[in-house]
């Protein structure tokens, strides 16, 4: 048995000012997929390796840091390469697809993940089963549900189970092929907007809801039930939470379990609020510096690059410069290509006048001229090994402005691990406070932070959904609308509708 592995896994924020073009992609060849310990791919490889006579055939996988809409040329390049490899290296008894679920392509007025998986379905034919793995921050649509045979979705946020999720997708695909199953699928669209920070699975209601999925999976005749909280910032007709179920062969069972899960989610929808420590920008920075704990990690949630924001805002850095003398704070990950060029041209040790805010794109240019001493930088930032998005980052520079150390980058970057700081010669433990352009902390930072404060900062990824502009989102949708009636059965689609 030969099982192909392909995918295009990118989380896209439509309001982000920086498009996701070819230069932003990280592409992995067959050999790199086999040996790279890659996101979800590693779990698929592990499960297939347990089956004598079954061969995993990784072909091609593309990913990128979350960002603005994927350009049409970048998308067509990835899709065409994927389809060409499926044709030239086939035939296959099954295909595994490693996607995200929040892909958006410039000029494509439909669900891009569905477009991608539907193209694969057309290429391999209707009888070849397709297993799809997704991030829980993705969306579901009828074409995507129809094109896939089985699905597995991440069940932790912060994400710690990508290997397990890939493993489950491969396990289901193997089961389908061995037993000749024709799985039945049903999904329910739930009209609520849930940014990831309100659906952390170590807190309620995410902990209980995601913790209950094993109970659904254990029902006789079921394959898997899953929850997609959706990508809440995109003004799209399909932006919503989705509960869906895949049964071995019983459409009625899929319908019953999808509705039961959806009703469970709806009963808890008012609990999807911020349950972590939050503060406005100035208060949060002061709280971090006076805290007895060390280190304190502080999230600039309104400019969260791992949700797709541009990372170009200097709002928090400018606030940090107004803190009392002696403040020991790192502000990392600001996207500012012109500033980087200016600093690198001046060289290490030079004092340079730079203008903060001159490269703001998504918010007003609140400009402020400062003198910065260049302490580090280079043409690229080498991280070594597979990082969540890229193992080699673009040009960067580290400066000291008074008591504040800041890092600027030629392309958006997700500062998600201690290794990112060490690569810039910054100890991730020794300072009082670290500002990162995230929402919740990613696992490796969460594990070293003595305390985490989420700033309620402005930006394209701000967490107050009512402050964003909505034109295409179906209404009513909570929390934009309150006290409306909703029926899970009336919102059902799939094989059992």
C-alpha positions as CSV (number, residue, x, y, z in Angstrom):
1,X,0.0,0.0,0.0
2,X,1.3,3.4,-1.0
3,X,0.0,6.5,0.9
4,X,0.9,10.0,-0.4
5,X,1.5,12.8,2.1
6,X,1.1,16.4,0.9
7,X,-0.3,19.7,2.2
8,X,-0.5,23.4,2.4
9,X,-0.8,24.6,5.9
10,X,-1.1,28.4,6.4
11,X,-3.3,30.5,8.7
12,X,-4.4,33.6,6.9
13,X,-5.7,36.9,8.3
14,X,-7.6,38.9,5.6
15,X,-6.9,42.2,7.4
16,X,-3.2,41.7,7.7
17,X,-1.2,44.3,5.7
18,X,1.5,41.9,4.6
19,X,0.6,39.4,1.9
20,X,1.8,35.8,1.9
21,X,3.8,35.5,-1.3
22,X,6.2,32.9,-2.7
23,X,9.1,34.4,-0.7
24,X,7.2,33.8,2.6
25,X,6.8,30.0,2.0
26,X,8.8,27.3,3.6
27,X,8.7,24.3,1.2
28,X,9.7,20.8,2.2
29,X,10.7,18.1,-0.3
30,X,10.0,14.3,0.1
31,X,13.4,13.8,1.8
32,X,12.9,16.7,4.2
33,X,9.5,15.4,5.1
34,X,10.9,12.0,5.9
35,X,13.8,13.3,8.0
36,X,12.6,16.7,9.3
37,X,10.4,15.8,12.3
38,X,7.7,18.0,10.7
39,X,4.4,19.3,12.1
40,X,1.7,16.6,11.9
41,X,3.7,14.8,9.2
42,X,5.8,13.0,11.9
43,X,2.7,11.5,13.4
44,X,1.5,10.2,10.0
45,X,4.9,8.7,9.3
46,X,4.9,7.0,12.7
47,X,1.5,5.4,12.2
48,X,2.2,4.2,8.7
49,X,5.6,2.7,9.8
50,X,3.6,0.4,12.1
51,X,1.9,-1.3,9.1
52,X,4.0,-4.0,7.4
53,X,3.9,-3.6,3.7
54,X,2.5,-0.1,3.8
55,X,4.7,2.7,2.4
56,X,4.5,6.3,3.3
57,X,5.3,8.5,0.2
58,X,5.8,12.1,1.3
59,X,5.7,14.3,-1.8
60,X,5.7,18.0,-0.9
61,X,4.5,20.2,2.0
62,X,4.4,24.0,2.1
63,X,3.8,26.2,5.1
64,X,4.5,29.8,6.3
65,X,4.1,32.1,9.2
66,X,0.5,33.2,9.4
67,X,0.0,36.4,7.4
68,X,-2.1,38.3,4.9
69,X,-3.9,36.7,2.0
70,X,-1.8,34.2,0.0
71,X,-1.0,35.6,-3.4
72,X,-2.6,33.9,-6.4
73,X,0.8,33.0,-7.9
74,X,2.1,31.5,-4.7
75,X,-1.1,29.4,-4.3
76,X,-1.1,28.2,-7.9
77,X,2.6,27.2,-7.6
78,X,1.9,25.1,-4.6
79,X,-1.3,23.5,-5.9
80,X,0.2,22.8,-9.3
81,X,3.3,21.2,-7.8
82,X,1.2,19.1,-5.5
83,X,-1.1,17.8,-8.3
84,X,1.8,17.2,-10.6
85,X,3.6,15.1,-8.0
86,X,0.4,13.1,-7.2
87,X,0.1,12.3,-10.9
88,X,3.8,11.5,-11.6
89,X,4.4,9.5,-8.5
90,X,1.1,7.7,-8.3
91,X,-1.1,5.7,-8.2
92,X,-1.8,5.7,-4.5
93,X,-4.1,3.7,-2.3
94,X,-4.7,6.8,-0.1
95,X,-3.7,10.4,0.4
96,X,-2.9,12.3,3.7
97,X,-3.3,16.1,3.6
98,X,-1.6,18.3,6.2
99,X,-3.5,21.6,6.1
100,X,-4.6,24.3,8.5
101,X,-8.2,25.2,7.7
102,X,-7.9,29.0,7.6
103,X,-6.3,29.4,4.2
104,X,-7.3,32.4,2.1
105,X,-6.1,33.3,-1.4
106,X,-6.2,36.7,-3.0
107,X,-9.0,36.7,-5.6
108,X,-10.5,33.4,-4.6
109,X,-13.9,34.0,-3.2
110,X,-14.3,30.6,-1.8
111,X,-12.8,28.4,1.0
112,X,-9.2,27.9,-0.2
113,X,-8.6,24.8,1.9
114,X,-11.6,23.3,0.2
115,X,-10.3,24.4,-3.2
116,X,-7.0,22.6,-2.4
117,X,-8.5,19.4,-1.2
118,X,-11.1,19.3,-3.9
119,X,-8.3,19.6,-6.5
120,X,-6.6,16.6,-4.9
121,X,-9.9,14.7,-4.9
122,X,-10.3,15.4,-8.6
123,X,-6.7,14.3,-9.3
124,X,-6.8,11.0,-7.4
125,X,-10.4,10.1,-8.2
126,X,-13.5,9.4,-6.1
127,X,-12.5,6.0,-4.8
128,X,-9.2,6.9,-3.2
129,X,-9.7,7.8,0.5
130,X,-8.3,11.2,1.7
131,X,-7.4,11.8,5.3
132,X,-7.1,15.5,6.3
133,X,-5.5,16.9,9.4
134,X,-6.4,20.4,10.5
135,X,-5.6,23.0,13.1
136,X,-8.4,23.7,15.5
137,X,-8.3,27.4,14.5
138,X,-9.5,26.4,11.0
139,X,-12.9,26.5,9.4
140,X,-15.1,23.8,7.8
141,X,-17.3,24.2,4.7
142,X,-19.5,21.7,2.8
143,X,-17.1,21.3,-0.1
144,X,-14.2,20.5,2.3
145,X,-16.3,18.0,4.3
146,X,-17.3,16.3,1.1
147,X,-13.8,16.1,-0.4
148,X,-12.2,14.5,2.6
149,X,-12.9,11.0,3.7
150,X,-11.7,11.2,7.3
151,X,-10.5,14.2,9.5
152,X,-8.4,14.7,12.6
153,X,-8.1,18.1,14.3
154,X,-5.7,19.4,16.9
155,X,-7.2,19.2,20.4
156,X,-4.9,21.4,22.4
157,X,-4.3,25.2,22.4
158,X,-1.5,26.0,23.0
159,X,-0.7,23.2,20.5
160,X,1.1,20.2,21.9
161,X,-0.6,17.4,20.0
162,X,0.4,17.8,16.4
163,X,2.1,14.4,16.3
164,X,-0.9,12.7,17.8
165,X,-3.2,14.5,15.4
166,X,-1.2,13.3,12.4
167,X,-1.1,9.8,13.9
168,X,-4.9,9.7,14.2
169,X,-5.5,10.9,10.7
170,X,-3.2,8.1,9.3
171,X,-4.9,5.6,11.7
172,X,-8.3,6.4,10.3
173,X,-7.1,6.2,6.7
174,X,-5.6,2.8,7.3
175,X,-8.8,1.6,8.9
176,X,-10.9,2.8,6.0
177,X,-8.6,1.0,3.5
178,X,-8.3,-2.2,5.5
179,X,-12.0,-2.6,6.1
180,X,-13.3,-1.1,2.9
181,X,-15.3,1.6,4.8
182,X,-17.3,4.3,3.3
183,X,-17.4,6.9,6.1
184,X,-20.4,9.1,6.6
185,X,-19.9,12.7,7.7
186,X,-22.0,15.4,9.3
187,X,-21.2,18.9,10.5
188,X,-23.0,21.7,12.4
189,X,-22.2,25.4,12.0
190,X,-22.4,27.2,15.3
191,X,-22.7,31.0,15.0
192,X,-20.1,32.2,17.5
193,X,-16.8,34.0,17.1
194,X,-14.0,32.4,19.2
195,X,-10.5,33.9,18.9
196,X,-8.0,31.3,20.1
197,X,-7.2,33.1,23.4
198,X,-10.8,32.4,24.6
199,X,-10.6,28.7,23.7
200,X,-7.4,27.7,25.5
201,X,-7.8,24.0,26.3
202,X,-6.2,24.3,29.7
203,X,-9.1,26.5,30.8
204,X,-12.9,26.4,30.6
205,X,-14.9,25.8,28.5
206,X,-12.2,24.5,26.1
207,X,-10.8,22.1,28.6
208,X,-14.1,20.3,29.1
209,X,-15.3,20.5,25.5
210,X,-12.1,19.1,24.0
211,X,-11.7,16.7,26.9
212,X,-15.1,15.2,26.0
213,X,-14.1,14.3,22.4
214,X,-12.7,10.9,23.5
215,X,-16.2,10.0,24.7
216,X,-17.6,10.7,21.3
217,X,-14.9,8.8,19.5
218,X,-15.6,5.8,21.8
219,X,-19.2,5.5,20.6
220,X,-19.7,2.2,18.7
221,X,-19.5,2.9,14.9
222,X,-17.8,6.3,15.3
223,X,-14.5,7.2,13.8
224,X,-13.9,10.7,15.2
225,X,-15.7,13.8,16.4
226,X,-13.9,17.1,16.3
227,X,-14.3,20.8,17.1
228,X,-13.0,23.6,14.9
229,X,-13.3,26.9,16.7
230,X,-12.7,28.7,13.4
231,X,-10.6,31.7,12.5
232,X,-12.6,34.4,14.2
233,X,-11.0,37.5,12.6
234,X,-12.0,36.8,9.0
235,X,-15.2,38.4,7.7
236,X,-16.3,35.3,5.6
237,X,-19.6,33.5,5.2
238,X,-18.1,30.4,6.8
239,X,-16.4,32.0,9.8
240,X,-17.9,30.1,12.8
241,X,-17.3,27.2,15.2
242,X,-18.0,23.8,13.7
243,X,-18.8,20.5,15.4
244,X,-18.5,17.5,13.1
245,X,-18.5,13.8,13.3
246,X,-17.4,11.0,11.0
247,X,-19.0,7.6,11.4
248,X,-17.8,4.3,9.9
249,X,-20.9,3.8,7.7
250,X,-24.0,5.2,9.5
251,X,-25.2,8.6,8.4
252,X,-27.7,8.7,11.2
253,X,-25.0,8.2,13.8
254,X,-22.8,10.9,12.3
255,X,-25.8,13.3,12.4
256,X,-26.7,12.4,16.0
257,X,-23.2,12.8,17.3
258,X,-22.5,16.1,15.4
259,X,-25.8,17.6,16.8
260,X,-25.0,16.3,20.3
261,X,-21.5,17.9,20.2
262,X,-22.8,21.2,18.8
263,X,-25.5,21.5,21.5
264,X,-22.8,20.9,24.1
265,X,-20.7,23.7,22.6
266,X,-23.7,26.1,22.3
267,X,-24.6,25.5,26.0
268,X,-21.2,26.8,26.9
269,X,-20.8,29.6,24.4
270,X,-21.1,32.4,26.9
271,X,-18.0,31.0,28.6
272,X,-15.8,31.7,25.6
273,X,-14.2,34.8,27.3
274,X,-10.7,35.7,28.3
275,X,-9.8,33.7,31.4
276,X,-6.1,34.6,31.5
277,X,-4.5,37.6,33.1
278,X,-5.1,40.7,31.0
279,X,-4.3,44.4,31.2
280,X,-4.2,47.5,29.1
281,X,-0.8,48.3,27.6
282,X,0.6,50.7,30.2
283,X,-0.8,48.9,33.2
284,X,0.4,45.5,31.9
285,X,4.0,46.6,31.4
286,X,4.2,48.2,34.8
287,X,2.7,45.1,36.4
288,X,5.3,42.9,34.6
289,X,8.2,45.0,35.8
290,X,7.0,45.1,39.5
291,X,6.0,41.5,39.7
292,X,8.0,39.3,42.1
293,X,8.1,36.5,39.5
294,X,10.8,36.4,36.8
295,X,10.6,36.1,33.9
296,X,7.2,37.6,33.0
297,X,6.2,37.2,29.4
298,X,3.8,39.8,28.0
299,X,1.8,39.4,24.8
300,X,1.1,42.2,22.4
301,X,-2.2,40.4,21.4
302,X,-3.4,43.1,19.0
303,X,-0.4,42.5,16.7
304,X,-0.1,38.8,17.0
305,X,2.0,37.5,14.1
306,X,1.1,33.9,14.8
307,X,-2.5,34.8,14.1
308,X,-1.5,36.6,10.9
309,X,-1.0,40.2,12.1
310,X,1.8,42.2,10.4
311,X,3.8,42.6,13.6
312,X,4.8,46.1,12.4
313,X,3.2,48.1,15.2
314,X,5.6,49.9,17.7
315,X,2.8,50.9,20.1
316,X,4.0,48.7,22.9
317,X,7.6,49.6,22.4
318,X,6.8,53.3,22.6
319,X,4.9,52.6,25.8
320,X,7.9,50.7,27.2
321,X,10.1,53.7,26.6
322,X,7.9,55.7,28.9
323,X,8.6,53.4,31.9
324,X,10.8,54.5,34.8
325,X,14.6,54.4,34.4
326,X,16.1,51.0,35.2
327,X,13.4,49.0,33.5
328,X,14.7,45.7,32.3
329,X,12.5,44.8,29.3
330,X,12.9,43.0,26.0
331,X,10.5,43.9,23.1
332,X,10.9,41.4,20.4
333,X,9.7,40.7,16.9
334,X,8.8,44.1,15.3
335,X,8.5,44.0,11.5
336,X,10.4,46.9,10.1
337,X,12.5,46.2,6.9
338,X,13.6,49.8,6.3
339,X,14.7,50.2,9.9
340,X,16.6,46.9,9.7
341,X,18.4,48.1,6.6
342,X,19.3,51.4,8.3
343,X,20.6,49.7,11.4
344,X,22.7,47.1,9.6
345,X,24.2,49.7,7.4
346,X,25.3,51.6,10.5
347,X,26.9,48.5,12.0
348,X,27.3,47.0,15.4
349,X,28.1,49.6,18.1
350,X,26.7,52.5,16.1
351,X,24.2,55.0,17.6
352,X,21.5,55.6,15.1
353,X,18.4,57.9,15.1
354,X,15.4,55.8,14.0
355,X,11.8,56.7,13.7
356,X,9.4,54.4,15.5
357,X,6.1,54.1,13.8
358,X,7.3,55.1,10.3
359,X,6.6,51.6,9.0
360,X,3.2,51.2,10.6
361,X,0.8,49.7,8.0
362,X,-2.3,48.5,9.9
363,X,-2.7,51.4,12.3
364,X,-1.8,55.1,12.4
365,X,1.8,56.0,12.2
366,X,2.3,57.2,15.7
367,X,5.9,58.4,15.0
368,X,8.6,58.9,17.6
369,X,12.3,59.6,16.9
370,X,14.7,57.8,19.2
371,X,18.4,57.1,19.4
372,X,19.2,53.4,19.3
373,X,22.6,51.6,19.8
374,X,23.0,48.6,17.5
375,X,23.9,45.6,19.6
376,X,23.4,42.7,17.1
377,X,21.9,41.7,13.8
378,X,22.6,40.1,10.4
379,X,21.4,39.1,7.0
380,X,19.5,36.1,8.5
381,X,18.6,34.5,11.8
382,X,19.5,30.9,11.9
383,X,17.4,28.9,14.4
384,X,18.5,25.3,13.5
385,X,16.2,22.4,13.1
386,X,12.5,22.7,12.4
387,X,10.8,25.5,14.2
388,X,7.0,26.0,14.2
389,X,7.2,28.2,11.0
390,X,10.7,28.7,9.7
391,X,14.1,27.5,10.6
392,X,15.9,30.4,9.0
393,X,14.5,33.9,9.4
394,X,15.2,37.1,7.4
395,X,17.5,40.0,8.2
396,X,17.2,41.4,11.7
397,X,18.8,43.9,14.1
398,X,18.9,44.2,17.9
399,X,19.1,47.6,19.5
400,X,19.2,49.2,22.9
401,X,17.0,52.3,23.4
402,X,17.7,53.5,26.9
403,X,16.8,50.6,29.2
404,X,14.8,48.8,26.6
405,X,16.2,46.2,24.2
406,X,14.2,45.8,21.0
407,X,14.5,43.5,17.9
408,X,13.5,44.5,14.4
409,X,13.0,42.1,11.5
410,X,12.8,42.4,7.7
411,X,9.9,39.9,7.5
412,X,7.2,39.1,10.1
413,X,8.5,36.6,12.7
414,X,6.8,34.5,15.4
415,X,8.9,34.6,18.5
416,X,7.6,31.3,19.9
417,X,10.5,29.5,21.5
418,X,13.5,30.2,23.8
419,X,15.7,29.4,20.8
420,X,14.5,32.5,19.0
421,X,15.9,34.6,21.9
422,X,19.1,32.7,22.2
423,X,19.7,33.1,18.4
424,X,19.7,36.8,19.0
425,X,22.0,36.5,22.0
426,X,19.2,37.3,24.5
427,X,18.8,35.1,27.5
428,X,15.1,34.1,27.7
429,X,15.2,33.7,31.5
430,X,17.5,36.5,32.8
431,X,15.4,39.6,32.2
432,X,12.4,41.0,34.1
433,X,10.0,41.1,31.2
434,X,9.7,40.0,27.6
435,X,7.2,41.4,25.1
436,X,6.3,39.0,22.3
437,X,3.8,39.5,19.4
438,X,1.6,36.6,20.4
439,X,-1.8,35.9,22.1
440,X,-1.5,32.9,24.3
441,X,2.1,31.8,24.8
442,X,3.3,28.9,22.6
443,X,4.3,25.8,24.6
444,X,8.0,26.3,24.9
445,X,7.6,29.9,26.2
446,X,4.6,28.8,28.4
447,X,6.9,26.3,30.0
448,X,9.6,28.8,31.0
449,X,7.4,31.8,31.9
450,X,6.9,32.4,35.6
451,X,3.9,34.6,34.7
452,X,2.1,35.6,31.6
453,X,0.2,38.9,31.0
454,X,-1.9,39.4,27.9
455,X,-2.1,43.0,26.7
456,X,-5.4,44.2,25.3
457,X,-3.6,46.1,22.6
458,X,-5.0,47.5,19.4
459,X,-4.3,45.9,16.0
460,X,-5.7,43.6,13.4
461,X,-5.7,40.6,15.9
462,X,-7.3,42.5,18.7
463,X,-9.5,40.3,20.9
464,X,-12.7,42.5,21.1
465,X,-14.6,41.2,18.1
466,X,-17.2,44.0,18.4
467,X,-14.6,46.5,17.4
468,X,-13.9,44.9,14.0
469,X,-15.9,45.6,10.8
470,X,-18.3,42.8,9.6
471,X,-20.0,42.8,6.2
472,X,-20.2,39.2,5.1
473,X,-20.4,37.3,8.4
474,X,-23.9,35.6,8.8
475,X,-25.9,37.3,11.5
476,X,-26.9,36.8,14.2
477,X,-23.5,35.7,15.5
478,X,-22.4,35.8,19.2
479,X,-20.9,38.0,20.7
480,X,-21.8,40.6,18.1
481,X,-25.5,39.6,18.7
482,X,-27.0,38.4,22.0
483,X,-30.1,36.5,23.1
484,X,-31.1,34.8,19.8
485,X,-32.5,31.4,19.2
486,X,-30.4,28.8,17.4
487,X,-31.0,25.2,16.3
488,X,-28.2,22.6,15.8
489,X,-30.4,20.4,13.6
490,X,-31.2,23.4,11.3
491,X,-27.5,24.1,10.9
492,X,-26.5,20.6,9.9
493,X,-24.9,19.6,6.6
494,X,-23.0,16.7,5.1
495,X,-24.0,13.1,4.3
496,X,-26.8,13.2,6.9
497,X,-28.5,16.4,6.0
